[in-house]
Amino acid sequence: MNLADLNKVALAMVTPGKGILAADESSGTIKKRFDAIKVESTEENRRDYREMLFRSTEAMSKYVSGVILYDETIWQNAKDGTPLVKLIEQSGAIPGIKVDEGTQALPHCPGELVTVGLDKLAERLKKYYERGARFAKWRAVIDIGSGIPTQTAIQVNAHAMARYAALCQTAQIVPIVEPEVLMDGDHDIDRCYDVTQRVLNKTFQELRVQRVELEGMVLKPNMAISGKKCGKQASVEEVAEKTVRLLKACVPAAVPGIAFLSGGQSDEEATAHLNAMNRIGGLPWRLTFSYGRALQAAPQKAWSGKAENVAAGQRAFTHRARMNALASKGEWDTGQEKKVA
């Protein structure tokens, strides 16, 4: 393992003014998104859609540092035969790959899940590296509800994430470690804060046990935020202040950067929260975005599966990427939302 090279890639992933496009939706998830815009989820349509994003020259070269791909996408070629991975590389962004294989029910823990995919991961990582992937992603899902999360769910998911991260670094691939505390419940921001603190503390404890080099990873956490069904939604300022406090308490300064997931927030909410955190300043790590839906909902709608809408889709993508790039420097405001590219 060459830690200097891993650190170089990790720092490039969190380049100031750039962030990560999460284009790694599973077949099931992208089908739901395509159903919403009345597009059939065929391999060709999925390819055309992602090719549209990766050929968005301005967005990709100016505002995107890396792209997380799904297994299907990393092996696909564009219409003209160019591997999609090459389109990403040509734009100056780094190709990455989602390597977890989804979740299963956690035994003896009703309502809780564990992420799977460690079997044969070492061999898969070798193939992904050869194809051009220089970072990977593994997502753990922690739900908040009555009596959950249990310490069992937190521990097994942290252990799996740490094992994944160690395997990645051995394969010369930067791991994105993504412990996601879901915002689906009716809990308030303080409950989210407490659970996320437990999750992050256990995750870093396990990363140390597995001898993961913190300088060669990127963290992809949720923000401290009210549950969607909570009657009292926290303000942008409160989300920013509590998330920064939480990260300072849990995330070692050796980690090069933190790329937030949007986790069900609206496009503009995700941008506003990131912006407010960067305005606080004085942080030991870089804070940026690793958004999926919050970068893609607008271009998906504008494109709607029609070849004649590709330019409109690319404009919508460039606009959202630019807004989040500004937020990653604390330079965004709502007025800029009106100046659509």
NORRA-V545892 format. One record per residue. N is the residue number from 1. RES is the residue in one small letter. SS is DSSP state (helix for helix, strand for strand, loop for the rest). Layout:
n:res:ss
N:RES:SS
N:RES:SS
//
This chain:
n:res:ss
1:m:loop
2:n:loop
3:l:helix
4:a:helix
5:d:helix
6:l:helix
7:n:helix
8:k:helix
9:v:helix
10:a:helix
11:l:helix
12:a:helix
13:m:helix
14:v:loop
15:t:loop
16:p:loop
17:g:loop
18:k:loop
19:g:strand
20:i:strand
21:l:strand
22:a:strand
23:a:strand
24:d:loop
25:e:loop
26:s:loop
27:s:helix
28:g:helix
29:t:helix
30:i:helix
31:k:helix
32:k:helix
33:r:helix
34:f:helix
35:d:helix
36:a:helix
37:i:loop
38:k:loop
39:v:loop
40:e:loop
41:s:loop
42:t:loop
43:e:helix
44:e:helix
45:n:helix
46:r:helix
47:r:helix
48:d:helix
49:y:helix
50:r:helix
51:e:helix
52:m:helix
53:l:helix
54:f:helix
55:r:loop
56:s:loop
57:t:helix
58:e:helix
59:a:helix
60:m:helix
61:s:helix
62:k:helix
63:y:helix
64:v:strand
65:s:strand
66:g:strand
67:v:strand
68:i:strand
69:l:strand
70:y:loop
71:d:helix
72:e:helix
73:t:helix
74:i:helix
75:w:loop
76:q:loop
77:n:strand
78:a:loop
79:k:loop
80:d:loop
81:g:loop
82:t:loop
83:p:strand
84:l:helix
85:v:helix
86:k:helix
87:l:helix
88:i:helix
89:e:helix
90:q:helix
91:s:loop
92:g:loop
93:a:loop
94:i:strand
95:p:strand
96:g:strand
97:i:strand
98:k:strand
99:v:loop
100:d:loop
101:e:loop
102:g:loop
103:t:strand
104:q:strand
105:a:strand
106:l:loop
107:p:loop
108:h:loop
109:c:loop
110:p:loop
111:g:loop
112:e:loop
113:l:strand
114:v:strand
115:t:strand
116:v:loop
117:g:loop
118:l:loop
119:d:loop
120:k:loop
121:l:helix
122:a:helix
123:e:helix
124:r:helix
125:l:helix
126:k:helix
127:k:helix
128:y:helix
129:y:helix
130:e:helix
131:r:helix
132:g:loop
133:a:loop
134:r:loop
135:f:strand
136:a:strand
137:k:strand
138:w:strand
139:r:strand
140:a:strand
141:v:strand
142:i:strand
143:d:loop
144:i:loop
145:g:strand
146:s:loop
147:g:loop
148:i:strand
149:p:loop
150:t:loop
151:q:helix
152:t:helix
153:a:helix
154:i:helix
155:q:helix
156:v:helix
157:n:helix
158:a:helix
159:h:helix
160:a:helix
161:m:helix
162:a:helix
163:r:helix
164:y:helix
165:a:helix
166:a:helix
167:l:helix
168:c:helix
169:q:helix
170:t:helix
171:a:loop
172:q:loop
173:i:loop
174:v:strand
175:p:strand
176:i:strand
177:v:strand
178:e:strand
179:p:strand
180:e:strand
181:v:strand
182:l:loop
183:m:loop
184:d:loop
185:g:loop
186:d:loop
187:h:loop
188:d:loop
189:i:helix
190:d:helix
191:r:helix
192:c:helix
193:y:helix
194:d:helix
195:v:helix
196:t:helix
197:q:helix
198:r:helix
199:v:helix
200:l:helix
201:n:helix
202:k:helix
203:t:helix
204:f:helix
205:q:helix
206:e:helix
207:l:helix
208:r:helix
209:v:helix
210:q:loop
211:r:loop
212:v:loop
213:e:loop
214:l:helix
215:e:helix
216:g:helix
217:m:strand
218:v:strand
219:l:strand
220:k:loop
221:p:loop
222:n:loop
223:m:loop
224:a:loop
225:i:loop
226:s:loop
227:g:loop
228:k:loop
229:k:loop
230:c:loop
231:g:loop
232:k:loop
233:q:loop
234:a:loop
235:s:loop
236:v:helix
237:e:helix
238:e:helix
239:v:helix
240:a:helix
241:e:helix
242:k:helix
243:t:helix
244:v:helix
245:r:helix
246:l:helix
247:l:helix
248:k:helix
249:a:helix
250:c:helix
251:v:loop
252:p:loop
253:a:loop
254:a:loop
255:v:loop
256:p:loop
257:g:strand
258:i:strand
259:a:strand
260:f:strand
261:l:loop
262:s:loop
263:g:loop
264:g:loop
265:q:loop
266:s:loop
267:d:helix
268:e:helix
269:e:helix
270:a:helix
271:t:helix
272:a:helix
273:h:helix
274:l:helix
275:n:helix
276:a:helix
277:m:helix
278:n:helix
279:r:helix
280:i:helix
281:g:loop
282:g:loop
283:l:loop
284:p:loop
285:w:loop
286:r:strand
287:l:strand
288:t:strand
289:f:strand
290:s:strand
291:y:strand
292:g:loop
293:r:helix
294:a:helix
295:l:helix
296:q:helix
297:a:helix
298:a:helix
299:p:helix
300:q:helix
301:k:helix
302:a:helix
303:w:helix
304:s:loop
305:g:loop
306:k:loop
307:a:helix
308:e:helix
309:n:helix
310:v:helix
311:a:helix
312:a:helix
313:g:helix
314:q:helix
315:r:helix
316:a:helix
317:f:helix
318:t:helix
319:h:helix
320:r:helix
321:a:helix
322:r:helix
323:m:helix
324:n:helix
325:a:helix
326:l:helix
327:a:helix
328:s:loop
329:k:loop
330:g:loop
331:e:loop
332:w:loop
333:d:loop
334:t:helix
335:g:helix
336:q:helix
337:e:helix
338:k:helix
339:k:loop
340:v:loop
341:a:loop
//
